[in-house]
Amino acid sequence: MNIYNPIDLLFGGMEKLGPGGNVHTLHLLRLLPKQQFRVIVDAGCGVGRQTMVLAKELGTLVHAVDSHEAFLNDLTQRAKEARIEHLVQTHCIDMKDIPDVFQHIDLLWSEGAAYNIGFSNALTIWASAINPDGFAVVSELSWLREQVPNAVREFFQSGYPDMQSIQQNLAVAENAGYRVLTTYTLPKEAWVEGYYDVLEPRAKALIDHPDSSVRDFAVETVKEIEIFRCSEDSYGYVFYVLQRT
């Protein structure tokens, strides 16, 4: 019996596992008031596109955390090819266990991953591991306006019912022990270039796959991309640039 992993089939070999790009990672990094950090953790790093940007730009070891080993293996290979393997250390652990491994983080980075354990939960858990005056740069899917097309609202009622507005997330961050320095919303093209434009044909090719879990994952992915197209800019990925109080 064949065991198919829908995640590996859909995302295997992709450089981007979510919206964003190197230019956005660098922009956010340069918004921070300092650029020297001893302990850097990339939480939910995936295949580590942004991990490598941080490592190259800062010239400091980045601890890359993810629970999917295949993604970490991919990152290790990419870091070797870029000759920065000495600047990337992978850890196959759950994001919620970060405080068990790291107690003195100067910079915690997380792109498109915090929702896996809940944005509020993630910020609260990670706060215990971040040094006073240390930084967290965390992106979160957020409502951008009050008027939301019905199809979009319905999709996220099942897909991500906990999605909040930017104002609500700012309050969440402050309650979790952070000062909000700024926010940054990814532009629409950051969803398409190198992500949806690669993902969509892959997903469509898997809709008739013999394995039902693969088919379901592919159908859901195609639906997600259709929802994005009709969203009227009602939601997006917002980066919350935070300093631990």
N, C-alpha and C positions, 0 to 999 in steps of 0.2 A: 504493500500500500504506500502510495506517494504522500509524503507530508510536505505541503507547500507552505512557505512563510509569505503571507501577502505583503508584509513590509519590505522584505528583501526583493521580492519580485517587482514591486512597484518602484522602490527607491534605490535599489542596488546600483552602485556606480555613479549616482548623481552627486554633483558637487554641492548643490543646495537642497536642503530638506525642508525649507520653509522660505517665506518671503524675506527679502533683504539682500544685501550685497556688500562687497568690501568697502565701497565708497561710503556706505551708511555706517558701517562699523567704525571706520576711521573718523568720520564726522563726530560720532558720539564720543569716541575716546578723547578727541581733542576738546570736547566740551568740559572735561574734568579739570579742576583747578591744579592738579599735579599729575605728573607722568612717570613717577617712580614708585614702584610697588614691590614689596618683598614676596608676598604670597598672593598669587592670582589663581582664581578657580573659575573655570567655564562650566556652568551647571547645565546639564542636558545638552552637551556639545554636538551630538549627532556625529557627522563625518568631519566636523571641525573646520568648516570654512572660516568662521570668525576666530577660532582658536589660533589658526595660523597667522591671521592678520595681527592679532594681539601680540603673538610671540615675535613676529618680525618687527613690528613697530616699536615694541617696548624693550626687546632684547633680553627679556626675563622669562624664566621657566613658567609655563602655564600648565596648571593641573586640569586636565580635560576629563570631566565626569559624565558618564552615560551608562545606562543599564543594558544597552544593546551592544553586545560584544563585536558583532560584525561591523558596526559603524566605527568603533574604536580601532579595529584592525585596519580599516580603510584610512582613518586619520594617521595612524602610525606609518603606513605606506606613503601617504602624501607628504608627511613631514620629512621622511627619508629622502624622497625625490627632490624636495625643496632644500635639502641639506640643513634642516633646522630640527632634526630629531632630538638634539640636546636641549631644545627649548620647549618640548612638549612631552608631558608625562600623562599617560592615560590611567583611569581608575574605573573599573567596571563595578559601579555601585549605584544604588538608588539615590536620587537627588535629596531625598529627605534625610539620608544618613550622612550628609556632608559635615555636620557639626561633630560627628563621631570621629572623623578623619582629620578635619582641619579646624583648629580652634582660634587661629589668629589670621584671618583673611584681610588683606588690604584692599583687594578689588575682586568682587564677585560679579561675573558677567553671565547673562542668560538670555539667549535670543530664541523666542518662540517655544519655550519649553516649560515655563513655570506652571502653566495651566494643568500639566500632568498631575501635579499634586495640589492644585488650587493656588491662585495668585496670593491670596491673603495668607494661606497656610505656608506657602513657600517663603514669603517675606519674613514671617514670624520665626520659622525654623532657622532660616539663614542668619537672621539678626544676631542670634546667640553666638555665631561663629565669626562675625565680622568685627574687627577692631573698632573702638570708638574713633569717630572721624574717618573710618574706612568707607569705601564706596560700593554701591550696588547699581549696576545698569541692567535693567530687566524689562523685556518687552512683553506686552500682554494684549491679546485681542480685546478691543474696546469699542463700545458704541461711540460714534463721532457726532451723532445728532439725534434729536428726539423723533423726527419723522423717519420711520423705517418701513420699506415695502413689506406687505403682508407675507409674501413668500420667503423673504429674508428672515423675518421674525420667527416664522414657523420653523424654518430650517434650524435655527440656533436654539429654539426651545428644546429640541432633542439633541442637537449637535454640541451646544455649549450653553446650557441654561444659566450658568453662573456669570455670563458676560456682563460687565458693568460699564458705566460711563467713565470718562476720564476723571470727572469730579469725584465720583465714588471711589475710584482707584487711588486718587491722591489722598483721600481720607484714610483708606486702608493702609497706605504706606506710612502715613504719619502715626497711625495707631500702632503700627508694628515696630515703631522706634526709629524712623528715618526722617530726615529733613529733605524735602523735594527741591532739587536744584533746578531742574527743567524737565520738559517733556519733548519728545520728537516723534512725529507720526510718519511712518514709511510712506513714500509716494506710491501711487498705483502701479507704476512700471516695475517697482521692486517686487511685486507679486508675480509679474508675468515673465520678465526676462530671466532665463535660466531656471525658472521654477515651473509655473503653470504651462509655459510654452513647451517644456520638456515632459512634464507630468501628464498633460492631457492626452497626447497620442499614446503614451504608455498605458494609461488607464483604459482608454477605448479598446486597445488591443487585448486587454485582459477580461473584457466584459463576457466573452464566451468561454472563459477558462473552465476546464472540467471540475475544478475544486470550488465548492460553493462559497467558502470563506474568501477566496481570491476574487470571485465574481462580485460578492457583496461589497468588498473593499473598493473594487474598481468602480462600481456603480455609484457608491457614495462619493468617491473622489470626483467623478464627472459632474455629479450634482453640485458639489461644493464649488466647482469652477463656474458652473452656470449661475449659481447664486451670486458669486462675486461679480459677474458681468451685469447682473440686474440690481446690484446693491445700492446704486445711486449715492455712493460714498457714505453710506450710513454706518459702516464699521471699518476698522483698520487695525494694523499693529502699531501700538504706541509704546515708545520706549520711555520708561520712568528712570530718570537719572537721580540717584538718591545718595545721601550721606548719612551714615549711622550716627545717631545722636548720643 
